[in-house]
């Protein structure tokens, strides 16, 4: 299994993003991931998923769980510790897909 840091290094750059917003089918924002220390890795993962899948649906969520590598097992063992992975676990298990809005840096 690849390590998360190695996975991140192979993903497309997203330095042009200030944040990424996730919204439900009615357009209500459910999460905002800021491109800053502590969440920049998740922004990079979700951005790559958006580029490949166009939304965070079950297929994207399953791919995202692979990309998070060792952190996925930790999230399964400790629910609530990794909310951005928990979200993917829920979608992979049948929760509704989420739309992605990219917020560009100004």
N, C-alpha and C positions, 0 to 999 in steps of 0.2 A: 504494500500500500504506500502510495506517495505521502509525503509529509505536507502539511498545510502550507508551510512557508515555500516549499518547492512548487506547489500548485499555484500559489499567488504569483510567483515569479513568472509563470507561464501564461497567466491570464492577460487579456488586453488592458492597456493603461486606461485609467479613468481620472487622471489628474485634472481634466477639464471640468469635472463635476464638483459642485459644492455639496450636493446631497442627492438622495434618491428617495422618492416618496412612493409608498405602496397604498393602493386604494381598492376598496371592494367593488362589487358589481354596480352599486348605486352611486359610485363616485366619492364615497366618504373615505377620507384618509385614515388609514389604520396604523401607519408607521412612517417615520422619517428617519433615514439613516444618513447621518452627517459624514462627510468625507474628512474625517479628522482622526487623530490617534485614538485607538480603542474601537473604532467602528470602520476604519478605512478598509480593512480586509473584507468585511461583510459587504461594503459598497462595491468592492471589486468583484466579489462572487456574484452578487445580485445583478450587477451591470452585465457581466458575462452571460448570465442566464437570460437576461432580457434580450441581449443581442442574438442569442441562439434561438430562443423560444418565443419572444415577443410579449410574454407575460409570465407570471409565476404560477404555472399550472402544475398538475401532478408530475408530468414528464420533467419539467424544469426543477421541481422540488427534489425529485429523485436524483437528478444530475447534481444539484447543489449539495445534497447529502454526501455524494461521492467527493465533491470538491473540498468540502470542509474536513475531509480525511479523519484524522484522529480525534478532532473535536466533536464529530458526530457521535462517536461512542460515549464520550464524556457527557454530551447533552442528553443522550438516552439514559445514562446512569444518574444524572442530576438534573431533572426537569426544572426549568426556570433559570438555570445558570447561564444558558446561551439562548436568549430569546430569538435571535435571528435564525438559529438552527431549529429551535422549537417550532417556529412558524413553518419552516419547510417540512418538518415531521408531520405537522397537522395537515398540511396540504397534500402530502404524499398519502396520508391516511384518509383523504376524502373531503377535507375542508375546501371551501370555494377558492377558486383561483383569484389572484390579485393582479391588478394593472400596475404598471410601473411608469412613473414620470421622472424624467431626468432633469435635475435642476443644475443649470450651467453656472460656472463661476462667473462673477461679473468683473 
